[in-house]
Amino acid sequence: MNASPRRIFATLVLVLMVMFVPDCAREQTLTGIQIAPQGATFGAVEQSLVINFTATGTYEHPPQTKNITNLVTWHSDTPQVVTVSSSGAVSPNTNCGTGNIFATMHDHATGSDITSNSASVVVNGPASLGCTPSGAQAVLTVNMVGSGKGNVTSLPTGINCSSPNICGASFTVGTTVVLTANPQGTSTFGGWNGCSTSSGPSCTIVVQNPVTVTATFN
């Protein structure tokens, strides 16, 4: 007996369901992770400096590319030089040098651990930490004025001078330098001029070009 057209159609539908439903129901698979930027350089060993990294995941079944920055596990292979938070925020730690940042994520569909590319992060700093500064240098000059006496020191180190002198030091461009004024004897500190920001005896400068600041002692 020949099969009816309706029975043939039903059979074809059943075959198509068997062929395609399992594939459609397959869990999306992570095949790769790319982090950015490819590298970074900090001009000082200063934990307040931050560069935000991102992680992009490549998937199949179906094909898709999406931001997974907050889903991956971030790693630093030299945590004493550079640290990374769970959200991809990278900062210098306590030492200068070079460290590598990368990210991993477990793919539940395949049971595999996926590892990203590695980004090299350079942390420069003062010679007192054994660093050899790289990149352009700019001179920070401190001019001390007024009838009083005092001294000014810097962090990172480099400036340590007493009034009424003018002194300076070279710092890698991008370095944040904090100057501290210390009045001597009966003298008082009168204030700063030329700082990026200042508060009491402290003066903060982000060194981008040759710059001169003035400290007044009364």
N, C-alpha and C positions, 0 to 999 in steps of 0.2 A: 504494500500500500504506500502510495506516495505521501510524503509529509505535506501538510497544508501550509500555505504561505504564512499564516499566523504563527504556526509552530516553528517554522524556520526563523522568523523574525525574533521570536522569544528566545530561541537558542543562541542567536547572534548577540542579543543583548546580554545574556548570561555570560557568554564567552568574553565580551568586552568588559563586563564588571569584574570578572576574575582576573583579567589582564591588567586593568588600570587602577582598581580601587586600592590594592596593597601599596602600589607605588605612590599614589596620591596621599595615602595615610602615613607615609614614611616621615620620620622626624627630620626637621631641617638640620643639615650638617655643617659645622664650622670647618672650613678648609685652610684658613690662613688669618694671621693678624699682622697689621702694619701699624707701627707707631710713628708719630711725628712730633717735633721735627727730627731730622736725621742726626742732629748733634747740637750742642750748646756750649757756650763758654761764659763763665762767671769771672768778673774782674777782681773778686775779693773772697776771702774765706769769711762769709757773712751769712748767717742763717736766715736773715730777713729777705734775702734775694730769692725770687721764685720765678721759674719758667714752667708753664702748664703744658704737659704733654697730652696727646690724644691717642686713642687706639681705635682702629677701624677693622671690623671683622668681615671676611669674605665667606659667604655661605652658598650652599647648593641644595636643591630639592625644597623650595625653588631657589634659583640664583638670586642673591641679594647682597648688598654691601651696606653696613650700618655701623653707627658709632657705638662702641662697647667700652668706652673709657672707664665707666663706673662698674663694669661687670668683670673685667680682667683682674688678675692679681699682679701688682707691680713689684719689680725687683731691682735692687742695686747690687752689683757684684763687689762694690767697694764702699760700704756704708759710712766708713769714717771720712770719706771724701765727699760723697754726694748721697742724699737721702731722697726717697720718693714716697709720697702719701698714697692712700688707697684711691684717691681721685686723680693721680697722675701729676701732682704738684712736686716739682724737682727743686731742691735747694742744696747749697753747700752745707757741709757739716763742720768738722773741726780741723781737717787737714786739707792742704792743697794737693793737687795731682790730677789724675784722670780716673774716671769710673764709667761703667757701662750700665745703661738703663734698658730693661726689656720687660715684656709682659707675657703672662701665660694664662691659659683658660682651659678647663676640662670640658670636652665635648661629650655630652651624654649620649648622643646618637651613636657614636662609634666607640666610646669609652677611651678615647685618646686624649692626651694632653698636648695642646697646641702652643707653640712658642713663637713669639714675634721676632722681628729683626732687632738688632741691638743698636742703640744710639750712644755715641761717645760724648761724655760731658767733661769739660776741662774746668778746673777750679784754680785760678791764679791767686796769689797772695803775697805777703811781705817776705823778704829774704829770711826773717827770723823764724819762719816756718819751713825753711828749706825750699822755698819756691823760687823758680826763675820766671819772673813776669814775662808774658808774651803780649804782643800787640802794641799799639801806639801808646806812648807815654805822654803825660801832661804834667806840668809843674804847678803845684799848689804852694802859694806864697802867703806867709803870715806876717802882717805889719803890725807891730805893737806900738801904740801911742799913749799919750797922757803923762801926767806927773807922777803916777804911782808905779809900783813894781809888781812883776808877776811873771809867770812862765806859762807856756802853751805846749801841750803834748797831743799826739795824734794816735788814733786807732783806725786802721793798721798803723804800726810804728813807722817812723820816718821823720817826724817833726818833734823836736824837743829843744825849745829855746826860751831865753829869758829876755825881758824888756831891758833896754829899749831897742833891741835888735830887730832886724828883718831876716827871716829865715824861710826856707822852702824845701820841698822834696818832690821827687817824681813818683807818680802813681799811674798804674795802668788805667787807660780810659775806661769808664764804666764803674770804677771803684767808688764805693761810698765811704767817705772819710769823716770820722767824728773827732772834732777838736775840743779839748777841755782847757779852760782858762783857770789858773790857780793864782790868786793874789797873794802877795807876800807881805809879812809884817803888818803894818797898820793900813796898807793899801786896800782898796776895794775894786771890784770888777765893774766897769762902767757899761759894758755891752759889746755886741758884735755888729759888724757891717760887712755885707757881701756873702752871707751864708745862704744856702738853699733853704734851710730852716734853722732856727735857733731857739733855745730855751735855757734861760739862766746862763750858767757857765759853759753850756754845750753848744757847739756849732756843727751842723751836718752839711756836707758838701758832696754832691754826686759829681765826680770829676769827669767832665766831657772835653774841656778845653783848658788852656792855662788860665788860672784864676787866682786873684788876690783877695784875701779877707783881712779885716782890721779888727784887732782886739784893743779895747781901751781900758787902761788901769788908772784909777784916780787915787 
